[in-house]
Amino acid sequence: MHQHVVPRIGGVGIAAGLLASLGVAYWQWPALGNSLAWLLAAALPSFALGLHEDLTKAVSPRRRLVATAFSGLLAWWLLGAKVAPLGMGVVDQVLGFTAVSLGVTMLFVAGLANSVNIIDGMNGLASMCSAIMFAAMTYVALQVGDVFVAAMSVAGVGACLGFFVWNYPRGLIFLGDGGAYLLGFWLSALSLLLVARNPSVSPLLPFTLLAYPMFETLFTMYRRKVIRGRPMTLPDGIHLHTLIYRRLMRWALGRDGSMEPTRGNSMTSPYLWVLSSVSVVPATVFWDNSVAMLVACGVFVLAYLSLYSRIVTFRTPSWMGRFRHSKQVDAEPEQQP
């Protein structure tokens, strides 16, 4: 989609923004600065291995997965970030075992870090979705008086927006694996801390707030393994954001092909910003209501599956615009799920 080589070191800018917040924290609130330092230390394995992959293309997916899981271990050990009891009887009893709590937390953090990497496919998509989620966490943290989570969420918003102005709409720099893993870790760790530190917050908040990247990953794994019979780690080109680009945005591709592919790329992202808000808004409003969270998750899943099914079968909803293509125009057998 891009006509020139684009640097994939946007994660360096994200890290610089978070480090700047560390300086401000130590200047204004030393106790807050200490906690932030531990959080940054926990994020380091994810960011370092991701950035190493961006620079060398020599880090295997397995090693990157281990690094993100290790960041989850550090967050659990240094800050007490863990998956809270869900109010589900036997499940909560099992989560009461230290080894299980640690394992589930590592899985959650590693999964979310890789989920943000998966949705990082269009200009402004991962960064703006992350900023929206950080803003929601800021609001909830302020409602319960959690200054640390609120401050770190604001730092996340600032880091995302600083990157966003260079990435959207022209794609002058990419987030890269380092940036995606760092944002994924920051989102997962703060959402877990918000629940662990504040019993009034629903334990389902992390799953509802982060529903878009999480379900995109789960559905991708199911689609690759069950529907297509391929390895779950094998990349493909039929994520929801890719389908929206192929089926809805090709009208933007001009004859000369100079900047138009980038234009179509950027015009894809707002659709997914809206989709992610289908779960983020209810999570923000009903942050202390687990029943409402469950309903919101169900509504999001139905909305996602309905949208995906209609687009992949060339029945794009009319509200998504009049620039749709027939099957004859966009028939690409290798892209069918």
DOPA-49969 format. One record per residue (C-alpha): chain; residue number from 1; x, y, z; residue in three letters. Coordinates in pm, 1 decimal, padded with zeros to 6 digits. Each point is the difference from the previous one (the first is absolute). Last residue first. Layout:
<nodes>
[node 'A',NUM,[X,Y,Z],'ALA']
...
</nodes>
This chain:
<nodes>
[node 'A',337,[-01165.2,-01749.4,00435.0],'PRO']
[node 'A',336,[00010.7,00136.5,-00357.3],'GLN']
[node 'A',335,[00315.8,00197.4,-00078.9],'GLN']
[node 'A',334,[00147.0,-00255.5,-00237.3],'GLU']
[node 'A',333,[-00316.9,00003.7,-00206.5],'PRO']
[node 'A',332,[00030.3,00373.8,-00080.0],'GLU']
[node 'A',331,[-00319.8,00123.0,-00164.9],'ALA']
[node 'A',330,[-00006.0,00372.2,00055.3],'ASP']
[node 'A',329,[-00146.2,00136.3,-00320.1],'VAL']
[node 'A',328,[-00213.8,-00303.0,-00081.3],'GLN']
[node 'A',327,[-00128.8,-00020.0,00354.4],'LYS']
[node 'A',326,[-00137.8,00349.0,-00030.6],'SER']
[node 'A',325,[00160.0,00296.7,00163.0],'HIS']
[node 'A',324,[-00117.0,00249.0,00256.6],'ARG']
[node 'A',323,[00046.2,00375.2,00014.7],'PHE']
[node 'A',322,[-00347.8,00095.2,00124.3],'ARG']
[node 'A',321,[00103.6,00012.1,00359.6],'GLY']
[node 'A',320,[00015.9,-00203.7,00316.7],'MET']
[node 'A',319,[-00370.3,00062.5,00058.9],'TRP']
[node 'A',318,[-00081.6,-00224.7,-00296.3],'SER']
[node 'A',317,[00129.6,-00307.6,00179.1],'PRO']
[node 'A',316,[00255.0,-00197.5,-00208.3],'THR']
[node 'A',315,[-00165.3,-00306.0,-00153.1],'ARG']
[node 'A',314,[00303.8,-00132.5,-00190.0],'PHE']
[node 'A',313,[00019.9,-00325.7,00198.4],'THR']
[node 'A',312,[00309.2,00112.1,00195.0],'VAL']
[node 'A',311,[-00165.3,00333.0,00081.5],'ILE']
[node 'A',310,[-00321.7,-00150.2,00132.7],'ARG']
[node 'A',309,[00168.5,-00264.2,00211.7],'SER']
[node 'A',308,[00251.7,00244.4,00148.5],'TYR']
[node 'A',307,[-00269.4,00250.8,00094.7],'LEU']
[node 'A',306,[-00222.6,-00262.9,00157.4],'SER']
[node 'A',305,[00291.1,-00157.6,00183.9],'LEU']
[node 'A',304,[00116.9,00333.2,00142.1],'TYR']
[node 'A',303,[-00346.6,00118.6,00100.5],'ALA']
[node 'A',302,[-00082.0,-00334.6,00163.4],'LEU']
[node 'A',301,[00327.8,00002.0,00192.6],'VAL']
[node 'A',300,[-00055.8,00360.8,00109.2],'PHE']
[node 'A',299,[-00354.8,-00065.9,00117.5],'VAL']
[node 'A',298,[00116.4,-00299.3,00202.6],'GLY']
[node 'A',297,[00279.7,00197.1,00161.6],'CYS']
[node 'A',296,[-00243.6,00281.2,00086.0],'ALA']
[node 'A',295,[-00244.3,-00248.4,00154.5],'VAL']
[node 'A',294,[00276.7,-00146.6,00213.4],'LEU']
[node 'A',293,[00110.1,00345.6,00110.4],'MET']
[node 'A',292,[-00356.4,00096.0,00088.2],'ALA']
[node 'A',291,[-00017.0,-00305.1,00224.8],'VAL']
[node 'A',290,[00334.8,00088.2,00156.7],'SER']
[node 'A',289,[-00110.3,00349.0,00106.4],'ASN']
[node 'A',288,[00270.2,00221.1,00154.5],'ASP']
[node 'A',287,[00143.7,00142.9,-00324.3],'TRP']
[node 'A',286,[-00344.1,00054.6,-00150.7],'PHE']
[node 'A',285,[00071.0,00328.8,-00182.8],'VAL']
[node 'A',284,[00360.7,-00062.4,-00100.5],'THR']
[node 'A',283,[-00051.0,-00366.4,-00084.5],'ALA']
[node 'A',282,[-00313.4,00094.4,-00194.9],'PRO']
[node 'A',281,[00204.6,00249.3,-00207.0],'VAL']
[node 'A',280,[00297.4,-00232.9,-00058.3],'VAL']
[node 'A',279,[-00207.1,-00290.4,-00134.7],'SER']
[node 'A',278,[-00163.9,00166.3,-00301.7],'VAL']
[node 'A',277,[00291.5,00246.7,00002.6],'SER']
[node 'A',276,[00218.8,-00261.9,-00169.3],'SER']
[node 'A',275,[-00237.3,00001.0,-00297.0],'LEU']
[node 'A',274,[00014.5,00379.6,-00032.5],'VAL']
[node 'A',273,[00379.2,00002.5,-00005.0],'TRP']
[node 'A',272,[-00022.6,-00289.5,-00245.0],'LEU']
[node 'A',271,[-00195.7,00204.1,-00254.1],'TYR']
[node 'A',270,[00238.0,00291.6,00057.7],'PRO']
[node 'A',269,[00298.4,-00218.1,-00107.7],'SER']
[node 'A',268,[-00096.6,-00073.4,-00360.4],'THR']
[node 'A',267,[00041.3,00357.7,-00124.1],'MET']
[node 'A',266,[00369.1,-00019.2,00082.2],'SER']
[node 'A',265,[00066.5,-00297.1,-00226.7],'ASN']
[node 'A',264,[-00203.7,00148.7,-00283.5],'GLY']
[node 'A',263,[00211.5,00313.9,00017.3],'ARG']
[node 'A',262,[00320.3,-00201.4,00015.6],'THR']
[node 'A',261,[-00103.2,-00185.0,-00315.8],'PRO']
[node 'A',260,[-00072.2,00340.1,-00160.6],'GLU']
[node 'A',259,[00344.6,00154.9,00042.2],'MET']
[node 'A',258,[00153.6,-00089.4,-00335.1],'SER']
[node 'A',257,[-00221.0,-00267.1,-00160.9],'GLY']
[node 'A',256,[-00017.9,00195.4,-00329.9],'ASP']
[node 'A',255,[-00349.7,-00123.0,-00070.2],'ARG']
[node 'A',254,[-00139.4,00090.0,00340.9],'GLY']
[node 'A',253,[-00080.4,-00240.7,00278.5],'LEU']
[node 'A',252,[-00277.1,00153.1,00211.7],'ALA']
[node 'A',251,[-00269.1,-00224.4,-00146.2],'TRP']
[node 'A',250,[00196.8,-00284.6,00152.2],'ARG']
[node 'A',249,[-00130.2,00101.2,00340.6],'MET']
[node 'A',248,[-00301.4,-00221.7,00060.5],'LEU']
[node 'A',247,[00079.2,-00359.6,-00088.0],'ARG']
[node 'A',246,[00377.2,-00005.4,00024.1],'ARG']
[node 'A',245,[00039.6,00249.1,00284.2],'TYR']
[node 'A',244,[-00292.0,-00137.3,00199.1],'ILE']
[node 'A',243,[00136.1,-00349.8,-00054.1],'LEU']
[node 'A',242,[00342.5,00098.5,00128.6],'THR']
[node 'A',241,[-00150.6,00157.4,00312.7],'HIS']
[node 'A',240,[-00201.2,-00316.1,00065.8],'LEU']
[node 'A',239,[00305.4,-00220.9,-00032.8],'HIS']
[node 'A',238,[00017.2,-00179.7,-00331.4],'ILE']
[node 'A',237,[00359.6,00034.5,-00113.6],'GLY']
[node 'A',236,[00167.7,-00299.8,00159.4],'ASP']
[node 'A',235,[00287.5,-00066.5,00237.9],'PRO']
[node 'A',234,[00075.6,-00359.3,00112.1],'LEU']
[node 'A',233,[00004.0,-00014.1,00381.6],'THR']
[node 'A',232,[-00330.7,-00187.9,00023.9],'MET']
[node 'A',231,[00132.0,-00273.5,-00229.3],'PRO']
[node 'A',230,[-00243.7,-00073.4,-00284.7],'ARG']
[node 'A',229,[-00322.1,-00199.8,-00016.2],'GLY']
[node 'A',228,[-00195.6,00286.0,-00158.5],'ARG']
[node 'A',227,[-00310.3,-00003.1,00216.0],'ILE']
[node 'A',226,[00137.5,-00157.5,00317.2],'VAL']
[node 'A',225,[00361.2,00117.7,00021.4],'LYS']
[node 'A',224,[00007.5,00331.0,-00186.3],'ARG']
[node 'A',223,[-00352.6,00115.1,00082.4],'ARG']
[node 'A',222,[00021.2,-00107.6,00364.2],'TYR']
[node 'A',221,[00334.0,00175.2,00054.1],'MET']
[node 'A',220,[-00126.2,00311.6,-00179.3],'THR']
[node 'A',219,[-00317.9,-00003.1,00210.5],'PHE']
[node 'A',218,[00203.2,-00012.9,00320.1],'LEU']
[node 'A',217,[00230.0,00279.9,-00117.3],'THR']
[node 'A',216,[-00276.6,00232.8,-00118.2],'GLU']
[node 'A',215,[-00183.5,-00083.8,00322.0],'PHE']
[node 'A',214,[00285.1,00129.8,00214.9],'MET']
[node 'A',213,[00073.9,00307.5,-00212.0],'PRO']
[node 'A',212,[-00366.7,00108.1,00003.7],'TYR']
[node 'A',211,[-00099.9,-00109.9,00351.3],'ALA']
[node 'A',210,[00257.5,00208.2,00187.6],'LEU']
[node 'A',209,[-00250.7,00190.9,00213.8],'LEU']
[node 'A',208,[-00225.9,-00301.5,00038.0],'THR']
[node 'A',207,[00271.6,-00247.1,00101.7],'PHE']
[node 'A',206,[00178.2,00247.4,00227.7],'PRO']
[node 'A',205,[-00329.9,00106.2,00165.5],'LEU']
[node 'A',204,[-00116.5,-00352.6,00081.6],'LEU']
[node 'A',203,[00134.6,00020.7,00355.8],'PRO']
[node 'A',202,[-00252.8,00281.0,00058.2],'SER']
[node 'A',201,[00150.9,00298.0,00181.4],'VAL']
[node 'A',200,[-00111.3,00034.7,00364.6],'SER']
[node 'A',199,[00292.6,-00217.5,00113.8],'PRO']
[node 'A',198,[00253.4,00267.3,-00104.3],'ASN']
[node 'A',197,[00369.3,-00095.0,00001.6],'ARG']
[node 'A',196,[-00038.6,-00332.0,-00184.4],'ALA']
[node 'A',195,[-00252.3,00143.4,-00248.0],'VAL']
[node 'A',194,[00203.9,00303.8,-00102.5],'LEU']
[node 'A',193,[00318.7,-00206.5,00015.0],'LEU']
[node 'A',192,[-00136.4,-00245.2,-00257.5],'LEU']
[node 'A',191,[-00099.3,00282.5,-00235.9],'SER']
[node 'A',190,[00338.3,00166.6,00053.9],'LEU']
[node 'A',189,[00195.2,-00316.3,-00080.8],'ALA']
[node 'A',188,[-00204.9,-00085.8,-00310.4],'SER']
[node 'A',187,[00009.9,00346.2,-00153.6],'LEU']
[node 'A',186,[00370.1,00060.8,00070.8],'TRP']
[node 'A',185,[00092.8,-00347.5,-00127.5],'PHE']
[node 'A',184,[-00191.4,00048.6,-00322.9],'GLY']
[node 'A',183,[00149.3,00346.4,-00047.7],'LEU']
[node 'A',182,[00352.7,-00135.7,00047.7],'LEU']
[node 'A',181,[-00065.0,-00301.7,-00223.1],'TYR']
[node 'A',180,[-00133.6,00222.5,-00278.3],'ALA']
[node 'A',179,[00287.7,00247.3,00028.9],'GLY']
[node 'A',178,[00269.1,-00267.3,-00009.2],'GLY']
[node 'A',177,[-00174.3,-00194.9,-00276.4],'ASP']
[node 'A',176,[-00000.7,00303.4,-00226.6],'GLY']
[node 'A',175,[-00198.3,00319.1,00053.7],'LEU']
[node 'A',174,[00063.0,00125.9,-00350.4],'PHE']
[node 'A',173,[00133.2,00338.7,-00113.8],'ILE']
[node 'A',172,[-00099.8,00241.2,-00275.6],'LEU']
[node 'A',171,[-00333.5,-00179.3,-00041.0],'GLY']
[node 'A',170,[-00179.9,00279.4,-00183.2],'ARG']
[node 'A',169,[-00321.0,00023.1,00205.6],'PRO']
[node 'A',168,[00096.3,-00051.7,00275.1],'TYR']
[node 'A',167,[00340.8,-00128.7,00108.9],'ASN']
[node 'A',166,[00175.6,00323.4,00087.0],'TRP']
[node 'A',165,[-00292.5,00157.9,00189.4],'VAL']
[node 'A',164,[-00077.8,-00338.5,00156.8],'PHE']
[node 'A',163,[00337.8,-00040.9,00170.1],'PHE']
[node 'A',162,[-00055.7,00300.0,00226.0],'GLY']
[node 'A',161,[-00361.5,-00108.5,00039.5],'LEU']
[node 'A',160,[00102.3,-00343.2,00125.9],'CYS']
[node 'A',159,[00258.3,00135.4,00246.1],'ALA']
[node 'A',158,[-00249.1,00252.4,00135.8],'GLY']
[node 'A',157,[-00275.6,-00256.8,00046.0],'VAL']
[node 'A',156,[00239.7,-00239.3,00171.7],'GLY']
[node 'A',155,[00119.4,00272.5,00236.5],'ALA']
[node 'A',154,[-00365.1,00068.3,00082.0],'VAL']
[node 'A',153,[-00038.0,-00370.6,00079.3],'SER']
[node 'A',152,[00305.6,00014.5,00226.5],'MET']
[node 'A',151,[-00147.5,00296.1,00187.6],'ALA']
[node 'A',150,[-00341.2,-00163.8,00042.8],'ALA']
[node 'A',149,[00155.0,-00330.7,00108.8],'VAL']
[node 'A',148,[00209.6,00178.1,00262.8],'PHE']
[node 'A',147,[-00270.1,00240.4,00117.9],'VAL']
[node 'A',146,[-00253.7,-00270.7,00080.3],'ASP']
[node 'A',145,[-00286.4,00210.0,00137.9],'GLY']
[node 'A',144,[-00281.0,-00240.8,-00094.6],'VAL']
[node 'A',143,[-00161.8,00227.9,-00258.4],'GLN']
[node 'A',142,[00342.8,00126.9,-00106.1],'LEU']
[node 'A',141,[00106.0,-00353.0,-00090.8],'ALA']
[node 'A',140,[-00317.7,-00045.3,-00205.7],'VAL']
[node 'A',139,[00065.3,00317.4,-00200.7],'TYR']
[node 'A',138,[00367.5,-00078.6,-00057.4],'THR']
[node 'A',137,[-00088.7,-00351.8,-00109.5],'MET']
[node 'A',136,[-00233.2,00142.0,-00264.4],'ALA']
[node 'A',135,[00274.7,00233.0,-00124.8],'ALA']
[node 'A',134,[00242.1,-00293.2,-00017.9],'PHE']
[node 'A',133,[-00251.3,-00195.5,-00208.7],'MET']
[node 'A',132,[-00047.9,00288.3,-00243.4],'ILE']
[node 'A',131,[00377.8,00049.8,-00023.6],'ALA']
[node 'A',130,[00045.9,-00371.2,-00072.5],'SER']
[node 'A',129,[-00257.7,00012.2,-00280.5],'CYS']
[node 'A',128,[00179.9,00309.1,-00132.4],'MET']
[node 'A',127,[00342.1,-00167.5,00001.6],'SER']
[node 'A',126,[-00113.9,-00336.3,-00137.5],'ALA']
[node 'A',125,[-00189.2,00145.7,-00296.8],'LEU']
[node 'A',124,[00188.8,00318.0,-00086.2],'GLY']
[node 'A',123,[00130.1,-00127.0,-00332.7],'ASN']
[node 'A',122,[-00118.4,-00354.0,-00062.6],'MET']
[node 'A',121,[00124.3,-00342.6,00108.3],'GLY']
[node 'A',120,[00077.4,00033.0,00370.2],'ASP']
[node 'A',119,[-00303.5,-00211.2,00092.7],'ILE']
[node 'A',118,[00223.4,-00307.9,00031.8],'ILE']
[node 'A',117,[00268.6,00176.6,00205.3],'ASN']
[node 'A',116,[-00266.3,00117.1,00244.1],'VAL']
[node 'A',115,[-00103.8,-00363.5,00036.2],'SER']
[node 'A',114,[00360.2,-00109.9,00056.9],'ASN']
[node 'A',113,[00026.1,00220.7,00307.2],'ALA']
[node 'A',112,[-00349.1,-00108.0,00109.1],'LEU']
[node 'A',111,[00090.7,-00367.2,-00016.5],'GLY']
[node 'A',110,[00327.5,00042.7,00185.5],'ALA']
[node 'A',109,[-00171.7,00197.3,00276.3],'VAL']
[node 'A',108,[-00291.6,-00243.6,00033.2],'PHE']
[node 'A',107,[00221.6,-00309.6,-00016.1],'LEU']
[node 'A',106,[00234.9,00138.2,00264.7],'MET']
[node 'A',105,[-00298.3,00081.0,00221.4],'THR']
[node 'A',104,[-00147.8,-00346.4,-00049.4],'VAL']
[node 'A',103,[00331.3,-00162.5,00094.8],'GLY']
[node 'A',102,[00052.5,00217.0,00307.3],'LEU']
[node 'A',101,[-00350.9,-00058.1,00132.0],'SER']
[node 'A',100,[00032.5,-00372.2,-00068.6],'VAL']
[node 'A',99,[00331.9,-00024.1,00184.0],'ALA']
[node 'A',98,[-00134.9,00200.1,00293.9],'THR']
[node 'A',97,[-00310.7,-00212.6,00043.4],'PHE']
[node 'A',96,[-00304.1,00221.5,00056.9],'GLY']
[node 'A',95,[-00070.8,00000.4,-00373.0],'LEU']
[node 'A',94,[-00124.0,-00357.3,00042.7],'VAL']
[node 'A',93,[-00241.9,00105.9,00270.6],'GLN']
[node 'A',92,[-00115.2,00291.7,-00215.1],'ASP']
[node 'A',91,[-00077.8,-00231.9,-00290.0],'VAL']
[node 'A',90,[-00189.9,-00232.1,00236.1],'VAL']
[node 'A',89,[-00228.6,00280.5,00109.6],'GLY']
[node 'A',88,[-00037.0,00248.0,-00286.0],'MET']
[node 'A',87,[00042.2,00341.1,00162.9],'GLY']
[node 'A',86,[00278.9,00093.4,-00238.7],'LEU']
[node 'A',85,[00288.6,-00012.7,00244.6],'PRO']
[node 'A',84,[00266.4,00252.1,-00110.7],'ALA']
[node 'A',83,[00249.7,-00057.5,-00281.0],'VAL']
[node 'A',82,[00326.3,00132.5,00139.0],'LYS']
[node 'A',81,[00207.0,00315.7,00030.0],'ALA']
[node 'A',80,[00167.1,-00019.2,00342.0],'GLY']
[node 'A',79,[00260.7,00263.1,-00080.4],'LEU']
[node 'A',78,[00341.0,-00169.9,-00002.7],'LEU']
[node 'A',77,[-00099.8,-00368.0,-00019.9],'TRP']
[node 'A',76,[-00308.1,00014.5,-00223.0],'TRP']
[node 'A',75,[00150.8,00270.6,-00223.3],'ALA']
[node 'A',74,[00323.2,-00202.3,-00019.1],'LEU']
[node 'A',73,[-00187.4,-00315.8,-00098.1],'LEU']
[node 'A',72,[-00193.5,00189.7,-00265.8],'GLY']
[node 'A',71,[00325.8,00133.6,-00140.6],'SER']
[node 'A',70,[00119.7,-00361.3,-00013.4],'PHE']
[node 'A',69,[-00306.6,-00084.3,-00209.3],'ALA']
[node 'A',68,[00094.5,00277.3,-00243.9],'THR']
[node 'A',67,[00354.3,-00135.9,-00024.4],'ALA']
[node 'A',66,[-00115.8,-00359.6,-00045.2],'VAL']
[node 'A',65,[-00226.9,00106.6,-00286.4],'LEU']
[node 'A',64,[00288.8,00188.3,-00160.8],'ARG']
[node 'A',63,[00219.6,-00308.3,00026.6],'ARG']
[node 'A',62,[-00268.8,-00218.9,-00158.9],'ARG']
[node 'A',61,[-00063.2,00249.2,-00280.8],'PRO']
[node 'A',60,[00368.6,-00027.7,-00096.9],'SER']
[node 'A',59,[00232.6,00299.7,00023.2],'VAL']
[node 'A',58,[00217.4,00065.9,-00308.4],'ALA']
[node 'A',57,[-00182.8,00275.8,-00185.8],'LYS']
[node 'A',56,[00296.9,00218.8,00104.9],'THR']
[node 'A',55,[-00127.5,00346.3,00093.6],'LEU']
[node 'A',54,[-00369.6,-00070.4,00050.4],'ASP']
[node 'A',53,[00078.8,-00335.6,00165.3],'GLU']
[node 'A',52,[00233.2,00170.8,00248.8],'HIS']
[node 'A',51,[-00275.4,00253.8,00066.1],'LEU']
[node 'A',50,[-00240.6,-00279.4,00088.8],'GLY']
[node 'A',49,[00257.1,-00173.7,00219.7],'LEU']
[node 'A',48,[00073.0,00324.0,00187.4],'ALA']
[node 'A',47,[-00363.3,00109.2,00035.8],'PHE']
[node 'A',46,[-00125.5,-00325.9,00143.7],'SER']
[node 'A',45,[00300.4,-00046.2,00230.9],'PRO']
[node 'A',44,[-00014.9,00366.5,00118.7],'LEU']
[node 'A',43,[-00366.7,00017.4,00102.5],'ALA']
[node 'A',42,[00069.2,-00132.4,00351.9],'ALA']
[node 'A',41,[00270.2,00263.2,00049.1],'ALA']
[node 'A',40,[-00241.7,00267.0,-00119.4],'LEU']
[node 'A',39,[-00254.0,-00111.6,00260.5],'LEU']
[node 'A',38,[00266.2,-00003.8,00271.3],'TRP']
[node 'A',37,[00103.4,00355.8,-00091.4],'ALA']
[node 'A',36,[-00365.5,00105.9,00004.1],'LEU']
[node 'A',35,[-00034.7,-00127.0,00355.8],'SER']
[node 'A',34,[00305.7,00198.2,00107.5],'ASN']
[node 'A',33,[-00118.7,00312.4,-00181.2],'GLY']
[node 'A',32,[-00332.8,-00007.8,00181.0],'LEU']
[node 'A',31,[00185.1,00009.3,00330.4],'ALA']
[node 'A',30,[00213.1,00291.8,-00129.8],'PRO']
[node 'A',29,[-00306.5,00214.3,-00093.4],'TRP']
[node 'A',28,[00085.9,00325.8,-00180.4],'GLN']
[node 'A',27,[00355.8,-00036.6,-00132.0],'TRP']
[node 'A',26,[00005.4,-00380.4,00013.1],'TYR']
[node 'A',25,[-00329.8,-00008.2,-00191.3],'ALA']
[node 'A',24,[00116.9,00253.3,-00258.6],'VAL']
[node 'A',23,[00311.5,-00204.0,-00070.8],'GLY']
[node 'A',22,[-00200.5,-00321.5,-00027.4],'LEU']
[node 'A',21,[-00244.5,00172.2,-00235.7],'SER']
[node 'A',20,[00295.2,00075.1,-00227.6],'ALA']
[node 'A',19,[00084.6,-00369.8,00007.0],'LEU']
[node 'A',18,[-00352.4,-00076.8,-00121.3],'LEU']
[node 'A',17,[00036.3,00242.3,-00289.9],'GLY']
[node 'A',16,[00343.8,-00135.9,-00089.1],'ALA']
[node 'A',15,[-00139.3,-00355.7,-00000.7],'ALA']
[node 'A',14,[-00273.3,00100.9,-00245.8],'ILE']
[node 'A',13,[00259.4,00177.1,-00216.0],'GLY']
[node 'A',12,[00224.4,-00306.6,-00001.7],'VAL']
[node 'A',11,[-00304.5,-00212.5,-00084.0],'GLY']
[node 'A',10,[-00033.0,00196.9,-00322.1],'GLY']
[node 'A',9,[00309.3,-00183.5,-00120.3],'ILE']
[node 'A',8,[-00135.3,-00160.6,-00316.8],'ARG']
[node 'A',7,[00152.5,00245.9,-00247.6],'PRO']
[node 'A',6,[-00189.2,00021.3,-00332.9],'VAL']
[node 'A',5,[00154.2,-00106.1,-00331.7],'VAL']
[node 'A',4,[-00183.5,00168.0,-00285.4],'HIS']
[node 'A',3,[-00313.0,-00056.9,-00208.8],'GLN']
[node 'A',2,[-00227.4,-00109.5,00282.1],'HIS']
[node 'A',1,[-00300.7,-00229.6,-00041.8],'MET']
</nodes>
